[in-house]
Amino acid sequence: MAAADAGETVLSVEQLQEAEEEEAEEGGSPTGGSKAAALNGEVDCKKVKSNSLSMKVAESEVETKEEGIEHESMTESSSSILDVSSDYPREKHLSIQRQLADLEKLAELNEAQKKPCPLCPEDKFKACYGHKLHRHLQNLHWKISVEFEGYRMCICHLPCRIAKPNFIADQMFSKMGAHYHCIICSATIPRRTDMIGHINRHVNKGETESRFITAPAPKSSHEVLKESDTDVRVLPNYSTPQKTDSYFNPKMKLNRQLIFCALAVLAEERKPIECLDAFGATGIMGLQWAKHLRSSVKVTINDCNENSVTMIQENCHLNKMKVKVNSKEEDNDEAVGDGEESTDAIEVTKMDANVIMHLRSFDFIHLDPFGTSVNYLDSAFRNVRNLGIVSLTSTDISSLYAKAQHVALRHYGCNIVRTEYYKELAARTVIAAVARAAARCNKGIEVLLSVALEHFVLVVVRVLRGPSPADDSAKKIRYLIHCQWCEERIFQKEGNMVEENPYQQLPCDCHGSMPGKTAVVLGPLWSGALFNTGFLRRMLLEAVQYCLDEAQPLLKTVVCEAECTTSKNFSIHNTYDENKQEECGVYIKTPDMLAESSVVPGKRKNNEVIRNATKRQKTDNSAEHPAFYYNIHRHSIKGMNMPKLNKFLNYLSEAGYRVSRTHFDPMGVRTNAPLAQFKTVLMKYSTPTYAGGQTEGPLHLTEDIQVGDQLPTAADSKAKDDEFLEENKSGDTATVFTEDCPTDCAAD
């Protein structure tokens, strides 16, 4: 206070000297004397005020703090009002930076060669070395910052905003509250969620220009991403559905490539085809269809959100594609090329997905909503054309993967539990819902592809019109009997008659040896095939043609899984001809047939051809791949080293069983061998863990037990299997292992 008084007195003396000079020049005018007297009075008043203020501070410091808070708030409000009218922007607060390195540069070295935090007072965070300061700024200030147009509004702990005082007994404590500085206005917001809402209100009002920023702001906050030679402009936070209208997930690139391959195969069968992306978001999927397949497809991208529709139109212009909105083509000199036809234009619609699928007919429909897609299945199968394709992506993996079983029962009407084959169980659950929805529209389905990965479940089906295909599809929906002890499973037999003992259908005997109820009924599930081998091979050819690197390895695995063969026997052109007319019961037009066909171009096949295609749908069940798979680690023997997975596949194949790997589980084995035979082969070729010098190979057995006695072929009857199980229950196998293993291993 003394320093402040001294400064005021110095200023008053200078003002007196200036007043005396003016009075001398004016010749002693009364105004000059009055001015000097006024200044003297002002000095005296200031001295009196300063003395009184010092006395008030000595009496009560709390009142001065409150007055200071009110004074600062009044000055801030007045300065903000001046900023609105003035054209001079103020300097931005130091907590608003573009990069973390810019925030670190604000810290200066002190005498001890340490750096203090620029956003924290010294009593809260002491000065430290550079690496500790970097960790502090990154984990505290930068991690919970609010982003806007390339800038980060970091949390500030400086005494810019004082929190409300807390009264404890007769004392009052006021602490400095953490807060954010708004980049647009002069507000200080204490909570991050409130700050985000505050910024959103500015954006809704159109107030996006900052009065603090002196450096030029970025031209556009939209980021342009590129995928499969297609550019797409996305909004900030594009990967978070809750924070943006136009959601774009880079992790779903594989999903988009698989759907593109399915559409490319359908485009080879008939041209042109009308395809619909019911949930466009950014429009990336429809743009890829139109850009690569060109005149073979007529693309319609739909979304019910107005902002998403605007984004789709901008992305169409960005990729130099024509746009049709409400059947009226927009003119764009840069977007329209010379010699382009109207079929290349992309139609963008804004309506509910159920509405557009009820109003129009399509050859290809893709559904990719947030969560489950069961709400759109009825409208999808209502107007889809015969031999068309419906693909759907379900992202509600918490319910499909049996983490929320009550949600699966509510959405799909299916009872499921967590099993070792839970991913295939999820795929069969979705297909069962699809088959029921198609049957309600007197249509049947043929499953072409079903994929269940970490983030999604993709199902692609072909539509077969007529009550007979609908009945055939409905008959393939059955219940599954699952043993909770050994994980053995089998579909219930066809028929409506109630059996006295359903446990007899299971190959295992856990119900007889274990107390209580050992099995549970799951379903209803799809019991038919999950893949169409011919369609998958043509998808693989399209993936190679369009250089879809991520989809090729998965398609090779799925083709081997559909044929139930190992990867070493895989070949694209080994048994299937490109000109094959019938593919798993579905009539296919090939390029050679188009030349000989008498069908008028642009029209559908006549009724006779379609009727014949429907009759040929029934295929041999023995050619289908086995249902479900076993995890080799789940059924490993304690104290034994398992063989390598590829070698184990060869061992099962040599025993006479069909075997392949599966994309559902990297350590899964799809085979038609019963679980008992699966475990027997696994035990035979496992080695004890204590035999360090023993190489991997079959377990040493006595000469009395032959391999044929241990491994019956797949053609053996059920009686031989029962005899085999009884032999294993006997003490012969126990004596075999006791010769090579110690006592404790034999007991295990």
SETI-78012 format. One line per 2 residues: number of its first residue (from 1); their letters; for each residue x, y, z of C-alpha. Coordinates in steps of 0.001 Angstrom, whole numbers, plus 500000, padded with zeros to 6 digits. Layout:
N
NUM	a	X:Y:Z | ...
END
This chain:
748
1	ma	500000:500000:500000 | 502908:502342:500710
3	aa	504332:501775:497257 | 500977:502524:495732
5	da	500711:505795:497721 | 504183:506820:496621
7	ge	503279:506259:493001 | 500126:508337:493369
9	tv	501996:511226:494976 | 504607:511261:492200
11	ls	501891:511471:489603 | 500174:514305:491485
13	ve	503408:516384:491641 | 503861:516056:487894
15	ql	500282:517145:487358 | 500858:520221:489606
17	qe	503907:521263:487608 | 501982:521002:484342
19	ae	499138:523041:485831 | 501526:525782:487025
21	ee	503121:526035:483579 | 499702:526354:481934
23	ea	498736:529033:484478 | 501909:531010:483750
25	ee	501283:530904:480013 | 497647:531989:480368
27	gg	498601:534893:482582 | 497046:533787:485831
29	sp	493669:532930:484531 | 491148:531847:487153
31	tg	490634:528557:485424 | 494295:527676:485807
33	gs	494239:528396:489509 | 491109:526422:489975
35	ka	492647:523558:488055 | 495715:523565:490287
37	aa	493522:523727:493355 | 491453:520899:492053
39	ln	494542:518825:491520 | 495733:519626:495054
41	ge	492376:518571:496330 | 492563:515400:494256
43	vd	495929:514560:495756 | 494601:515152:499247
45	ck	491556:513055:498523 | 493691:510247:497172
47	kv	495860:510316:500251 | 492793:510198:502457
49	ks	491328:507347:500434 | 494549:505415:500572
51	ns	494753:505843:504329 | 491159:504788:504760
53	ls	491664:501774:502516 | 494716:500692:504495
55	mk	492708:500971:507693 | 489894:498909:506174
57	va	492319:496225:505067 | 493801:496126:508526
59	es	490310:495693:509939 | 489007:493087:507498
61	ev	490845:491466:504566 | 487815:489430:503576
63	et	485835:492515:502509 | 488652:493711:500235
65	ke	488833:490300:498577 | 485113:490340:497865
67	eg	485354:493891:496527 | 488293:492809:494369
69	ie	486265:489922:492959 | 483365:492216:492129
71	he	485725:494797:490656 | 487404:492159:488455
73	sm	484071:490789:487278 | 482894:494324:486429
75	te	486082:495077:484539 | 485854:491775:482668
77	ss	482259:492403:481694 | 483039:495967:480628
79	ss	486062:494819:478651 | 483990:492100:476955
81	il	481388:494692:476005 | 484137:496866:474585
83	dv	485538:493888:472695 | 482229:493332:470961
85	ss	482143:496881:469628 | 485864:497230:468954
87	dy	487780:495636:466108 | 490987:495038:468096
89	pr	491276:491413:469309 | 492781:490801:472708
91	ek	495669:488445:473312 | 494522:484879:473963
93	hl	494980:483302:477353 | 498084:481193:477842
95	si	495944:478108:478546 | 494718:478148:474913
97	qr	497344:476520:472700 | 497544:474488:469528
99	ql	500153:471929:470604 | 501581:470620:473826
101	ad	505024:471872:472844 | 503692:475442:472725
103	le	502491:475047:476287 | 505884:473764:477415
105	kl	507635:476776:475897 | 505792:479062:478332
107	ae	507726:477565:481254 | 510990:479432:481951
109	ln	514011:478126:483818 | 514585:479487:487294
111	ea	517829:479815:489212 | 517815:476115:490157
113	qk	517486:475106:486477 | 513926:473969:487056
115	kp	510717:474896:485275 | 507476:475877:486990
117	cp	504099:474961:485568 | 502680:477902:483584
119	lc	499087:476977:484522 | 499515:476135:488217
121	pe	500517:478346:491169 | 503748:477556:492997
123	dk	501995:476273:496093 | 500088:473722:494019
125	fk	502914:472495:491771 | 506536:473211:492540
127	ac	509143:473786:489878 | 510705:470592:488540
129	yg	512816:469307:485703 | 511662:469221:482108
131	hk	510619:465568:481863 | 508450:465807:484978
133	lh	506870:469001:483736 | 506076:467374:480396
135	rh	504362:464486:482164 | 502422:466891:484386
137	lq	501214:469018:481473 | 500270:466009:479378
139	nl	498428:464040:482049 | 496652:466932:483754
141	hw	496211:469994:481578 | 496346:468565:478058
143	ki	494480:465324:478677 | 491234:466934:479846
145	sv	491337:469920:477510 | 488477:471037:475248
147	ef	489173:471192:471512 | 487764:473800:469148
149	eg	488961:474568:465595 | 492467:473244:466126
151	yr	492971:474882:469535 | 493003:473239:472953
153	mc	491500:475012:475949 | 493506:473470:478780
155	ic	492386:473484:482380 | 493845:476399:484337
157	hl	494654:476500:488063 | 495857:480111:488187
159	pc	493946:482626:490367 | 491881:483827:487401
161	ri	488681:482629:489024 | 488170:482310:492794
163	ak	485757:479668:493965 | 483024:480368:496462
165	pn	484394:480607:500031 | 483809:477798:502498
167	fi	482839:478646:506075 | 484258:476357:508758
169	ad	483293:477466:512266 | 484194:481175:512476
171	qm	486900:481047:509772 | 486462:481405:506060
173	fs	488630:479686:503452 | 488606:480542:499777
175	km	490483:478255:497380 | 491342:478811:493775
177	ga	489103:476756:491516 | 490205:474990:488349
179	hy	488533:476412:485272 | 488630:476787:481491
181	hc	488968:480000:479497 | 486544:480257:476609
183	ii	488243:480842:473287 | 485280:482833:471954
185	cs	484192:485013:474869 | 485691:486100:478194
187	at	483912:483481:480307 | 485646:481141:482744
189	ip	483879:477791:483167 | 484779:475470:486071
191	rr	483646:472108:484621 | 484613:470422:481353
193	td	481104:469275:480451 | 479807:472788:481018
195	mi	482593:474131:478834 | 481648:471796:475997
197	gh	478027:472888:476272 | 479129:476523:476385
199	in	481089:476114:473138 | 478170:474299:471493
201	rh	475855:477192:472330 | 478280:479572:470646
203	vn	478342:477353:467571 | 474542:477120:467443
205	kg	474323:480898:467554 | 476886:481235:464786
207	et	479508:482772:467069 | 482644:480947:465962
209	es	485028:483885:465575 | 487351:484316:468528
211	rf	488258:487721:469987 | 491363:486323:471634
213	it	493195:484630:468762 | 495788:486819:467098
215	ap	497217:484100:464837 | 495199:483119:461748
217	ap	492768:480302:462416 | 492658:477213:460200
219	ks	490565:477586:457077 | 488326:474599:457804
221	sh	487795:472298:460749 | 486861:469420:458443
223	ev	489437:466709:457976 | 489736:464842:454670
225	lk	490409:461103:454893 | 491152:458722:452043
227	es	490119:455083:451806 | 490225:452893:448686
229	dt	490923:455871:446395 | 487881:457687:447790
231	dv	488163:461008:449618 | 485719:461781:452381
233	rv	485458:464913:454509 | 484630:464261:458159
235	lp	483766:466422:461133 | 485824:466716:464323
237	ny	485373:463766:466686 | 484253:461727:463665
239	st	485016:458432:465418 | 482719:459147:468397
241	pq	479020:458672:467567 | 477849:460700:470576
243	kt	479780:463810:469508 | 479090:463977:465785
245	ds	476228:463374:463373 | 478394:461970:460560
247	yf	480029:458968:462184 | 483058:457440:460445
249	np	484851:454454:461959 | 488254:453636:460388
251	km	488191:450216:462083 | 485292:449167:459832
253	kl	487415:449314:456677 | 487424:445523:456413
255	nr	483646:445486:456703 | 483303:447985:453845
257	ql	485650:445954:451645 | 483680:442747:452181
259	if	480414:444466:451299 | 481996:445979:448200
261	ca	483152:442520:447038 | 479625:441129:447497
263	la	478164:443987:445463 | 480794:443552:442742
265	vl	479866:439867:442401 | 476180:440760:442080
267	ae	477038:443421:439486 | 478644:440714:437332
269	er	475409:438729:437325 | 473138:441504:436055
271	kp	473550:445137:435077 | 472625:447720:436108
273	ie	471557:447069:439669 | 469969:449478:442111
275	cl	471738:449473:445472 | 470914:451300:448685
277	da	473098:452414:451566 | 470330:452976:454097
279	fg	472553:454661:456712 | 474987:456823:454779
281	at	476612:458958:457528 | 479568:460351:455527
283	gi	478614:458421:452371 | 481949:456612:452152
285	mg	480425:453242:451255 | 478136:454494:448506
287	lq	480931:456618:447050 | 483177:453563:446799
289	wa	480441:451651:445010 | 479842:454394:442458
291	kh	483496:455252:441929 | 484738:451715:441230
293	lr	481701:450018:439677 | 480561:453125:437746
295	ss	477680:452426:435328 | 477075:448913:436669
297	vk	475278:450289:439718 | 472757:452993:440527
299	vt	473677:454136:444009 | 471230:455657:446497
301	in	472615:456992:449777 | 470074:457709:452491
303	dc	470255:459280:455925 | 467633:460802:458181
305	ne	469960:463502:459560 | 470118:466789:457673
307	ns	473750:467454:458573 | 474743:464026:457294
309	vt	472911:464611:454023 | 474810:467871:453554
311	mi	478071:466098:454303 | 477256:463363:451760
313	qe	476607:465958:449056 | 479912:467683:449799
315	nc	481769:464376:449636 | 480145:463591:446284
317	hl	481394:466886:444884 | 484791:466253:446451
319	nk	485054:462990:444476 | 483714:464655:441291
321	mk	480479:462706:441245 | 477055:463872:440136
323	vk	474425:464301:442824 | 470667:463890:442653
325	vn	468631:465319:445489 | 464865:464696:445458
327	sk	465066:463544:441813 | 466507:466880:440772
329	ee	470071:466901:439567 | 472325:469623:440891
331	dn	474571:471522:438537 | 478229:471631:439416
333	de	480763:472601:436795 | 483667:471046:438662
335	av	481852:467847:439582 | 480393:466931:436195
337	gd	482778:465455:433681 | 482538:465366:429925
339	ge	480675:462448:428420 | 479230:461147:431692
341	es	475823:459549:431699 | 473044:460154:434165
343	td	473420:456601:435535 | 476693:457625:437183
345	ai	474903:460123:439404 | 474457:459338:443088
347	ev	471020:459913:444517 | 471024:461352:448040
349	tk	467785:461106:450018 | 466739:462323:453459
351	md	464137:460065:455016 | 463764:457222:457451
353	an	465314:453946:456327 | 462058:452030:456777
355	vi	460204:454556:454643 | 462533:454459:451641
357	mh	462667:450645:451669 | 458855:450515:451718
359	lr	458531:452978:448855 | 461144:451632:446417
361	sf	462582:448326:445225 | 466306:447553:445237
363	df	468601:444741:444135 | 471134:445304:446916
365	ih	470424:446721:450370 | 472947:447308:453125
367	ld	471901:448043:456713 | 474425:449432:459169
369	pf	472574:451192:462003 | 473861:451920:465491
371	gt	473378:448679:467385 | 470893:446084:466252
373	sv	469297:446004:462796 | 466211:443903:463599
375	ny	463996:447001:463431 | 464660:447345:459689
377	ld	464475:443730:458502 | 460743:443673:457683
379	sa	460945:446714:455430 | 464185:445475:453832
381	fr	462616:442185:452688 | 459359:443796:451654
383	nv	460503:445215:448302 | 463891:443622:447659
385	rn	463935:441998:444227 | 464184:438276:443600
387	lg	467751:436888:443762 | 468797:440194:445289
389	iv	471176:440528:448223 | 470597:441972:451685
391	sl	473643:442627:453871 | 473476:443833:457440
393	ts	476103:444813:459987 | 475212:444396:463661
395	td	477389:446255:466161 | 475462:445309:469310
397	is	478164:442828:470255 | 477447:443092:473972
399	sl	474140:441284:473480 | 475232:439001:470633
401	ya	478361:437856:472469 | 476255:436900:475529
403	ka	477434:439737:477756 | 473868:441096:477995
405	qh	471714:437994:477580 | 468469:439758:478435
407	va	469024:442213:475572 | 469563:439334:473130
409	lr	466301:437780:474310 | 464497:441091:473853
411	hy	465888:441968:470406 | 466322:438562:468769
413	gc	464001:436351:470832 | 466909:434013:471432
415	ni	468345:432467:474600 | 472160:432317:474512
417	vr	474981:431805:477006 | 478713:432433:476851
419	te	480389:429459:475186 | 483687:428735:473458
421	yy	481952:429206:470087 | 480128:432419:471059
423	ke	481019:434247:467839 | 479443:431620:465611
425	la	476507:431556:468012 | 476097:435305:467409
427	ar	476155:434850:463626 | 473522:432094:463775
429	tv	471373:434272:466045 | 471353:437117:463520
431	ia	470673:434784:460582 | 467723:433252:462434
433	av	466194:436714:462874 | 466803:437433:459169
435	ar	465183:434149:458105 | 462075:434821:460213
437	aa	461730:438341:458786 | 462069:437033:455215
439	ar	459564:434236:455852 | 456970:436793:456975
441	cn	457234:438281:453478 | 456985:434826:451804
443	kg	460655:434817:450932 | 463488:432475:451704
445	ie	467173:433160:452155 | 470476:431544:451258
447	vl	473393:432588:453410 | 476333:433739:451300
449	ls	478682:435074:453974 | 478692:435426:457737
451	va	481592:437031:459575 | 481883:437741:463298
453	le	484897:439765:464355 | 485788:441950:467314
455	hf	483646:444981:466466 | 480809:443705:464277
457	vl	478816:440778:462917 | 478318:440860:459128
459	vv	475701:438705:457390 | 475097:438612:453610
461	vr	472096:436655:452297 | 470474:436124:448911
463	vl	466694:436496:448684 | 464615:433706:447103
465	rg	461013:434686:446445 | 458204:432225:447026
467	ps	456525:430275:449824 | 458538:427092:449208
469	pa	461954:428728:449825 | 460407:430478:452823
471	dd	459300:427138:454282 | 462709:425589:453646
473	sa	464437:428473:455428 | 462040:428338:458365
475	kk	462733:424608:458833 | 466428:425347:459350
477	ir	465723:427318:462526 | 466187:424909:465426
479	yl	467124:424768:469068 | 470592:423767:470251
481	ih	471400:421436:473147 | 474616:422549:474855
483	cq	476430:420598:477568 | 477821:422936:480187
485	wc	480399:420429:481443 | 482272:419362:478306
487	ee	481010:422050:475828 | 479557:419394:473514
489	ri	476668:420626:471391 | 474135:419319:468891
491	fq	471009:420651:467162 | 467702:419127:468148
493	ke	466117:416696:465711 | 463363:417820:463417
495	gn	459842:417213:464574 | 457375:418404:467157
497	mv	457194:415291:469321 | 458446:415646:472885
499	ee	461236:413270:473844 | 461438:411654:477258
501	np	465174:412174:477636 | 466663:414978:475459
503	yq	470107:414222:476889 | 470283:411120:474707
505	ql	470818:413352:471668 | 474157:414564:473050
507	pc	477174:412424:472146 | 478628:412857:475641
509	dc	477565:411015:478801 | 477968:413908:481247
511	hg	474354:413619:482376 | 474922:410089:483632
513	sm	478233:410742:485348 | 477607:414238:486714
515	pg	474940:415221:489272 | 472088:417525:488405
517	kt	471128:419027:485076 | 474150:419338:482819
519	av	472745:420734:479564 | 470923:423884:478495
521	vl	468734:424600:475478 | 469843:427576:473363
523	gp	468088:429236:470494 | 466255:429297:468240
525	lw	469294:429418:465937 | 470076:428995:462256
527	sg	471173:425395:461667 | 472053:425661:457976
529	al	475265:426605:456233 | 477003:429874:457002
531	fn	478866:430235:453695 | 478414:429810:449946
533	tg	481693:428524:448542 | 481144:429588:444938
535	fl	480094:433093:445937 | 483077:433424:448262
537	rr	485500:432408:445509 | 484114:435075:443221
539	ml	484356:437588:446064 | 488021:436686:446401
541	le	488548:437279:442684 | 486945:440732:443004
543	av	489157:441508:446015 | 492250:440635:443989
545	qy	491026:442657:441013 | 490389:445815:443049
547	cl	493493:445357:445274 | 491596:445055:448557
549	de	494513:443854:450651 | 492728:443601:453997
551	aq	489866:441475:452678 | 491980:438897:450808
553	pl	493438:437010:453820 | 490038:436803:455511
555	lk	488314:435586:452346 | 490944:432871:451860
557	tv	490346:431658:455409 | 486576:431715:454945
559	vc	486801:429790:451653 | 488856:427079:453358
561	ea	486354:427068:456216 | 483420:426733:453815
563	ec	485059:423767:452058 | 486372:422416:455385
565	tt	489906:422003:454030 | 493299:423173:455189
567	sk	495035:426187:453689 | 497739:424111:451983
569	nf	495071:422595:449700 | 493629:426001:448846
571	si	493403:427093:445213 | 491127:429614:443579
573	hn	490526:427582:440420 | 490808:424030:441706
575	ty	487257:422671:441483 | 484993:425545:440472
577	de	484467:426752:436949 | 483843:430422:436279
579	nk	481080:429539:433778 | 479174:427319:436174
581	qe	475459:427982:435769 | 474295:426662:439113
583	ec	476029:427695:442308 | 474806:425994:445478
585	gv	471253:425906:444150 | 471132:429475:442774
587	yi	470981:430179:439056 | 473886:432433:438017
589	kt	474379:434376:434798 | 477974:434259:433603
591	pd	479610:436274:430784 | 479478:433307:428358
593	ml	475828:432726:429047 | 474927:436361:428412
595	ae	475908:436007:424764 | 473734:432911:424296
597	ss	470847:434154:426409 | 467692:435249:424670
599	vv	466583:437464:427531 | 466116:441071:426538
601	pg	468764:443314:428174 | 467443:445400:431055
603	kr	464684:442914:431981 | 464529:440238:434612
605	kn	464605:436502:433907 | 461354:434932:432871
607	ne	459243:433006:435340 | 460393:429610:434075
609	vi	464058:430320:434761 | 463275:431672:438222
611	rn	461097:428638:438967 | 463888:426282:437945
613	at	466348:428208:440107 | 464068:427809:443079
615	kr	463760:424065:442525 | 467529:423691:442345
617	qk	468036:425402:445673 | 467966:422154:447669
619	td	471513:420882:448007 | 473181:417907:449575
621	ns	473577:418389:453298 | 476721:416282:453349
623	ae	478535:418928:451297 | 477921:421581:453948
625	hp	480638:422433:456404 | 480321:421073:459968
627	af	478507:423212:462485 | 480542:424921:465188
629	yy	484178:424471:466166 | 486374:423477:469113
631	ni	489073:425558:470752 | 492252:423568:471062
633	hr	493346:425410:474208 | 489968:424906:475877
635	hs	490310:421111:475635 | 494025:420797:476343
637	ik	495285:418170:478823 | 496844:419345:482037
639	gm	500537:418548:482235 | 500844:417939:478485
641	nm	502247:420043:475666 | 499849:420321:472746
643	pk	501019:419874:469157 | 501117:422774:466747
645	ln	497743:423696:465331 | 498592:422934:461696
647	kf	500044:419559:462650 | 496985:418783:464722
649	ln	494805:419503:461686 | 496820:416994:459696
651	yl	496431:414389:462438 | 492646:414781:462426
653	se	492574:414658:458633 | 494611:411442:458623
655	ag	492095:409941:461037 | 489398:410403:458377
657	yr	487643:413557:459563 | 486933:416798:457744
659	vs	488885:419601:459350 | 489712:423288:458787
661	rt	490567:426436:460660 | 487966:429112:461363
663	hf	487980:432883:461259 | 485773:433012:464357
665	dp	488639:431871:466595 | 492369:431873:465704
667	mg	492852:428704:467795 | 489578:427088:466733
669	vr	489227:423872:464730 | 486098:423198:462661
671	tn	485623:419458:462285 | 482928:416806:462080
673	ap	484711:414679:464687 | 482902:414228:468008
675	la	484419:415842:471040 | 485577:412505:472451
677	qf	487566:411726:469284 | 488870:415290:469247
679	kt	490270:414891:472754 | 491679:411459:471966
681	vl	493699:412732:469012 | 494829:415699:471054
683	mk	495997:413437:473869 | 497708:411019:471527
685	ys	499950:413646:469955 | 500648:415652:473122
687	tp	503919:415332:475008 | 504478:415485:478773
689	ty	505794:418767:480064 | 508519:417149:482168
691	ag	510161:415458:479120 | 512379:418367:478169
693	gq	514577:416497:475714 | 511690:414696:473990
695	te	510740:416109:470609 | 507180:416761:469564
697	gp	505421:413658:468357 | 502901:411030:469302
699	lh	502771:409765:472836 | 504509:406352:473233
701	lt	501906:403623:473477 | 502285:399919:474038
703	ed	502252:397481:471183 | 498967:395973:472353
705	iq	496993:399147:471516 | 497015:400048:467871
707	vg	496197:403355:466269 | 493129:401871:464632
709	dq	491759:400966:468041 | 492292:404490:469321
711	lp	491098:406403:466241 | 488073:404970:464471
713	ta	487321:406524:461132 | 484394:408807:460436
715	ad	482606:405979:458610 | 482392:403822:461756
717	sk	478969:403241:463139 | 477668:404563:466423
719	ak	478064:401143:467992 | 481785:401171:467368
721	dd	482010:404621:468893 | 480270:403367:472011
723	ef	482630:400425:472200 | 485540:402796:471847
725	le	484280:404939:474724 | 483854:401859:476888
727	en	487403:400754:476089 | 488714:404172:477071
729	ks	486780:403915:480348 | 488507:400650:481121
731	gd	491853:400401:482817 | 493844:399665:479629
733	ta	494607:403278:478843 | 495505:403928:482458
735	tv	498122:401159:482366 | 499476:402587:479134
737	ft	500188:405973:480625 | 501540:404665:483885
739	ed	504413:403040:482056 | 505720:406343:480741
741	cp	504425:408808:483356 | 505029:409062:487103
743	td	502383:408295:489670 | 501067:411833:490072
745	ca	500726:412275:486283 | 498795:409013:486022
747	ad	496491:410168:488787 | 495774:413354:486865
END
